[in-house]
Structures are given as structure tokens and as C-alpha cells.
Amino acid sequence: MTTNTAAARVNFAKAAPKAFKALLGFDAAAREGLDPALVELVQIRSSQLNGCAYCLHMHTTDARKAGESEERLHLVALWREAGHFFTAQEQAALALTEAVTLVSHGGVPDEVYARAAEHFEEAELARLLALIFTINTWNRIALSTGKVPGTDERGA
């Protein structure tokens, strides 16, 4: 097994500052008007599916700071079985998150999209999709560049 160190990988923010700033702007635009708790749930679920410990640590920490319960955080991965812990809107967003994150497993089924469309107005749904796109991109950046969980570099 090969072990990669963060020092051996590119610092994406420094090496591609225009791309990094563009992604920050896209991320901010995606979040605009969405419930902050929902934003964190989406980011947590995508990070779980992508195996991104760096982002998972960051977003569970953010969710806790925002008042999210430990109970719900522990159940995000199994939200279908623990549906009563999540609103119908959150469940629709989590289903859409899974379908978009795992798009290579059969696309985004019509029923998943329709369920999300029932709970979000068109502009909201577009921002939710953008949020899912951005967290998937952040996950790929963190995994590709060897980000270490627990070393949140947003303030740096």
C-alpha cells in the first residue's frame, strides 16, 4: 500500500488561484438561500459517499457548530432507515445528493428528481444541484491533493 503525504501533493489553492477563487464563488452562490443545516447534510452525505475524510470532518464540525445534533450526524449515512430523524425535504435532498454523487451508477432517476422538485422551487433546486456539484468537486480536490482530516485550511 502506498502512503501519500500532503507535502508531496500540489497545493491547489496556491497553484491554481483563479480556479480556486472561481470554485469559492460558485460554492457561495450555490449556498445562497438554502437552509444551512440542509447544506451541511448534503455536504456530509456526499463526502461519505466519496470517502473524503477531510471534507467529512470539516462539515460535521461545521454542522455541530451550527447546532446539529449528534444523533442526526450519526444517522446521515443511513437516512433512509432513520427517515423519521429527517424532514421530507431533507430526505429528498439526500436522495438527490446520492444520485448526483453516484451519477455513474445509472444517472439521476426521474423519481428522485421529481421528489426533489416537489420540495424545492426551481431556483432552489438549481442551487441545491450546484451545491452537490461543488461538494463533489471539493471532495475530489481534497482526495487528489492529499488533504489531511482535521486540518481545516479555510482560515489559512
Short mmCIF file of the C-alpha atoms (twelve columns), coordinates in Angstrom:
data_MODEL
# 
_entry.id   MODEL 
# 
loop_
_atom_site.group_PDB 
_atom_site.id 
_atom_site.type_symbol 
_atom_site.label_atom_id 
_atom_site.label_alt_id 
_atom_site.label_comp_id 
_atom_site.label_asym_id 
_atom_site.label_seq_id 
_atom_site.Cartn_x 
_atom_site.Cartn_y 
_atom_site.Cartn_z 
_atom_site.pdbx_PDB_model_num 
ATOM 1   C CA . MET A 1   0.000   0.000  0.000   1 
ATOM 2   C CA . THR A 2   1.311   3.423  -0.923  1 
ATOM 3   C CA . THR A 3   1.112   6.228  1.593   1 
ATOM 4   C CA . ASN A 4   0.855   9.738  0.208   1 
ATOM 5   C CA . THR A 5   1.743   12.787 2.218   1 
ATOM 6   C CA . ALA A 6   0.148   16.169 1.770   1 
ATOM 7   C CA . ALA A 7   3.612   17.719 1.351   1 
ATOM 8   C CA . ALA A 8   4.161   15.635 -1.774  1 
ATOM 9   C CA . ARG A 9   0.994   16.941 -3.448  1 
ATOM 10  C CA . VAL A 10  0.133   20.216 -5.109  1 
ATOM 11  C CA . ASN A 11  -1.468  22.973 -3.054  1 
ATOM 12  C CA . PHE A 12  -4.423  23.571 -5.357  1 
ATOM 13  C CA . ALA A 13  -5.358  26.979 -3.918  1 
ATOM 14  C CA . LYS A 14  -1.833  28.336 -4.431  1 
ATOM 15  C CA . ALA A 15  -1.069  26.612 -7.725  1 
ATOM 16  C CA . ALA A 16  -4.405  27.437 -9.416  1 
ATOM 17  C CA . PRO A 17  -5.666  30.550 -7.608  1 
ATOM 18  C CA . LYS A 18  -8.100  31.622 -10.347 1 
ATOM 19  C CA . ALA A 19  -9.721  28.190 -10.471 1 
ATOM 20  C CA . PHE A 20  -9.822  28.055 -6.672  1 
ATOM 21  C CA . LYS A 21  -11.439 31.519 -6.404  1 
ATOM 22  C CA . ALA A 22  -13.947 30.609 -9.111  1 
ATOM 23  C CA . LEU A 23  -14.922 27.491 -7.173  1 
ATOM 24  C CA . LEU A 24  -15.275 29.507 -3.955  1 
ATOM 25  C CA . GLY A 25  -17.621 31.876 -5.784  1 
ATOM 26  C CA . PHE A 26  -19.634 29.021 -7.260  1 
ATOM 27  C CA . ASP A 27  -19.882 27.415 -3.826  1 
ATOM 28  C CA . ALA A 28  -21.087 30.668 -2.225  1 
ATOM 29  C CA . ALA A 29  -23.677 31.196 -4.973  1 
ATOM 30  C CA . ALA A 30  -24.926 27.625 -4.560  1 
ATOM 31  C CA . ARG A 31  -25.486 28.036 -0.810  1 
ATOM 32  C CA . GLU A 32  -27.351 31.316 -1.146  1 
ATOM 33  C CA . GLY A 33  -30.859 30.985 0.218   1 
ATOM 34  C CA . LEU A 34  -30.525 27.318 1.203   1 
ATOM 35  C CA . ASP A 35  -31.063 26.237 4.801   1 
ATOM 36  C CA . PRO A 36  -27.585 25.999 6.412   1 
ATOM 37  C CA . ALA A 37  -28.489 22.710 8.136   1 
ATOM 38  C CA . LEU A 38  -29.522 21.225 4.787   1 
ATOM 39  C CA . VAL A 39  -26.287 22.465 3.215   1 
ATOM 40  C CA . GLU A 40  -24.228 20.597 5.809   1 
ATOM 41  C CA . LEU A 41  -26.298 17.397 5.478   1 
ATOM 42  C CA . VAL A 42  -25.748 17.392 1.712   1 
ATOM 43  C CA . GLN A 43  -22.029 18.013 2.098   1 
ATOM 44  C CA . ILE A 44  -21.713 15.305 4.745   1 
ATOM 45  C CA . ARG A 45  -23.545 12.717 2.639   1 
ATOM 46  C CA . SER A 46  -21.541 13.425 -0.497  1 
ATOM 47  C CA . SER A 47  -18.294 13.319 1.472   1 
ATOM 48  C CA . GLN A 48  -19.307 9.953  2.961   1 
ATOM 49  C CA . LEU A 49  -20.073 8.530  -0.475  1 
ATOM 50  C CA . ASN A 50  -16.812 9.835  -1.928  1 
ATOM 51  C CA . GLY A 51  -14.739 8.633  1.023   1 
ATOM 52  C CA . CYS A 52  -13.419 12.124 1.730   1 
ATOM 53  C CA . ALA A 53  -12.423 12.171 5.395   1 
ATOM 54  C CA . TYR A 54  -11.050 15.730 5.127   1 
ATOM 55  C CA . CYS A 55  -14.397 17.161 3.971   1 
ATOM 56  C CA . LEU A 56  -16.415 14.865 6.234   1 
ATOM 57  C CA . HIS A 57  -14.509 16.104 9.278   1 
ATOM 58  C CA . MET A 58  -14.880 19.720 8.164   1 
ATOM 59  C CA . HIS A 59  -18.628 19.534 7.534   1 
ATOM 60  C CA . THR A 60  -19.542 17.510 10.613  1 
ATOM 61  C CA . THR A 61  -17.580 20.072 12.655  1 
ATOM 62  C CA . ASP A 62  -19.437 22.926 10.920  1 
ATOM 63  C CA . ALA A 63  -22.768 21.182 11.479  1 
ATOM 64  C CA . ARG A 64  -22.055 20.755 15.198  1 
ATOM 65  C CA . LYS A 65  -21.099 24.437 15.496  1 
ATOM 66  C CA . ALA A 66  -24.401 25.311 13.801  1 
ATOM 67  C CA . GLY A 67  -26.312 23.267 16.396  1 
ATOM 68  C CA . GLU A 68  -26.830 19.982 14.539  1 
ATOM 69  C CA . SER A 69  -27.455 17.033 16.883  1 
ATOM 70  C CA . GLU A 70  -25.002 14.179 17.248  1 
ATOM 71  C CA . GLU A 71  -27.914 11.813 16.722  1 
ATOM 72  C CA . ARG A 72  -28.662 13.133 13.235  1 
ATOM 73  C CA . LEU A 73  -24.986 13.351 12.313  1 
ATOM 74  C CA . HIS A 74  -24.555 9.676  13.167  1 
ATOM 75  C CA . LEU A 75  -27.555 8.750  11.038  1 
ATOM 76  C CA . VAL A 76  -26.874 10.695 7.831   1 
ATOM 77  C CA . ALA A 77  -25.297 7.640  6.184   1 
ATOM 78  C CA . LEU A 78  -28.433 5.618  6.968   1 
ATOM 79  C CA . TRP A 79  -31.024 8.335  6.455   1 
ATOM 80  C CA . ARG A 80  -33.456 6.008  4.653   1 
ATOM 81  C CA . GLU A 81  -33.608 3.610  7.597   1 
ATOM 82  C CA . ALA A 82  -33.773 6.531  10.044  1 
ATOM 83  C CA . GLY A 83  -36.128 8.662  7.990   1 
ATOM 84  C CA . HIS A 84  -38.062 9.981  10.967  1 
ATOM 85  C CA . PHE A 85  -34.948 11.945 12.005  1 
ATOM 86  C CA . PHE A 86  -35.024 13.910 8.733   1 
ATOM 87  C CA . THR A 87  -37.713 16.063 7.157   1 
ATOM 88  C CA . ALA A 88  -39.257 15.101 3.825   1 
ATOM 89  C CA . GLN A 89  -37.317 17.964 2.222   1 
ATOM 90  C CA . GLU A 90  -34.030 16.759 3.737   1 
ATOM 91  C CA . GLN A 91  -34.737 13.212 2.569   1 
ATOM 92  C CA . ALA A 92  -35.418 14.446 -0.961  1 
ATOM 93  C CA . ALA A 93  -32.160 16.438 -0.909  1 
ATOM 94  C CA . LEU A 94  -30.195 13.464 0.408   1 
ATOM 95  C CA . ALA A 95  -31.637 11.180 -2.282  1 
ATOM 96  C CA . LEU A 96  -30.690 13.729 -4.948  1 
ATOM 97  C CA . THR A 97  -27.234 14.073 -3.408  1 
ATOM 98  C CA . GLU A 98  -26.699 10.328 -3.653  1 
ATOM 99  C CA . ALA A 99  -27.934 10.141 -7.248  1 
ATOM 100 C CA . VAL A 100 -25.782 13.041 -8.443  1 
ATOM 101 C CA . THR A 101 -22.717 11.928 -6.471  1 
ATOM 102 C CA . LEU A 102 -23.057 8.389  -7.816  1 
ATOM 103 C CA . VAL A 103 -24.192 9.528  -11.276 1 
ATOM 104 C CA . SER A 104 -22.126 6.810  -12.975 1 
ATOM 105 C CA . HIS A 105 -24.355 4.192  -11.289 1 
ATOM 106 C CA . GLY A 106 -27.321 4.919  -13.516 1 
ATOM 107 C CA . GLY A 107 -27.775 8.655  -13.712 1 
ATOM 108 C CA . VAL A 108 -30.331 10.626 -11.734 1 
ATOM 109 C CA . PRO A 109 -33.587 8.651  -11.739 1 
ATOM 110 C CA . ASP A 110 -36.712 10.581 -12.711 1 
ATOM 111 C CA . GLU A 111 -38.416 9.695  -9.432  1 
ATOM 112 C CA . VAL A 112 -35.506 11.081 -7.386  1 
ATOM 113 C CA . TYR A 113 -35.501 14.306 -9.376  1 
ATOM 114 C CA . ALA A 114 -39.303 14.616 -9.196  1 
ATOM 115 C CA . ARG A 115 -39.246 14.106 -5.424  1 
ATOM 116 C CA . ALA A 116 -36.683 16.890 -5.042  1 
ATOM 117 C CA . ALA A 117 -38.714 19.129 -7.364  1 
ATOM 118 C CA . GLU A 118 -41.732 18.643 -5.057  1 
ATOM 119 C CA . HIS A 119 -39.794 20.089 -2.114  1 
ATOM 120 C CA . PHE A 120 -37.769 22.846 -3.756  1 
ATOM 121 C CA . GLU A 121 -38.785 25.707 -6.015  1 
ATOM 122 C CA . GLU A 122 -36.970 25.767 -9.352  1 
ATOM 123 C CA . ALA A 123 -34.283 28.297 -8.334  1 
ATOM 124 C CA . GLU A 124 -33.773 26.499 -5.013  1 
ATOM 125 C CA . LEU A 125 -33.456 23.167 -6.801  1 
ATOM 126 C CA . ALA A 126 -30.870 24.640 -9.159  1 
ATOM 127 C CA . ARG A 127 -28.843 25.914 -6.185  1 
ATOM 128 C CA . LEU A 128 -29.164 22.531 -4.472  1 
ATOM 129 C CA . LEU A 129 -27.772 20.877 -7.601  1 
ATOM 130 C CA . ALA A 130 -24.960 23.442 -7.691  1 
ATOM 131 C CA . LEU A 131 -24.202 22.668 -4.035  1 
ATOM 132 C CA . ILE A 132 -23.976 18.954 -4.847  1 
ATOM 133 C CA . PHE A 133 -21.679 19.752 -7.791  1 
ATOM 134 C CA . THR A 134 -19.399 21.875 -5.603  1 
ATOM 135 C CA . ILE A 135 -19.051 19.399 -2.729  1 
ATOM 136 C CA . ASN A 136 -18.221 16.677 -5.231  1 
ATOM 137 C CA . THR A 137 -15.537 18.957 -6.673  1 
ATOM 138 C CA . TRP A 138 -14.183 19.827 -3.213  1 
ATOM 139 C CA . ASN A 139 -14.100 16.096 -2.354  1 
ATOM 140 C CA . ARG A 140 -12.093 15.384 -5.482  1 
ATOM 141 C CA . ILE A 141 -9.675  18.217 -4.774  1 
ATOM 142 C CA . ALA A 142 -9.129  17.066 -1.184  1 
ATOM 143 C CA . LEU A 143 -8.655  13.422 -2.184  1 
ATOM 144 C CA . SER A 144 -6.407  14.230 -5.151  1 
ATOM 145 C CA . THR A 145 -4.180  16.604 -3.220  1 
ATOM 146 C CA . GLY A 146 -3.882  14.514 -0.059  1 
ATOM 147 C CA . LYS A 147 -5.689  16.795 2.388   1 
ATOM 148 C CA . VAL A 148 -5.350  15.502 5.952   1 
ATOM 149 C CA . PRO A 149 -8.558  15.190 8.006   1 
ATOM 150 C CA . GLY A 150 -8.660  17.572 10.948  1 
ATOM 151 C CA . THR A 151 -6.507  20.219 9.282   1 
ATOM 152 C CA . ASP A 152 -9.174  22.661 8.102   1 
ATOM 153 C CA . GLU A 153 -7.259  25.164 5.984   1 
ATOM 154 C CA . ARG A 154 -10.122 27.543 5.198   1 
ATOM 155 C CA . GLY A 155 -8.759  30.212 7.511   1 
ATOM 156 C CA . ALA A 156 -5.260  29.902 6.089   1 
# 
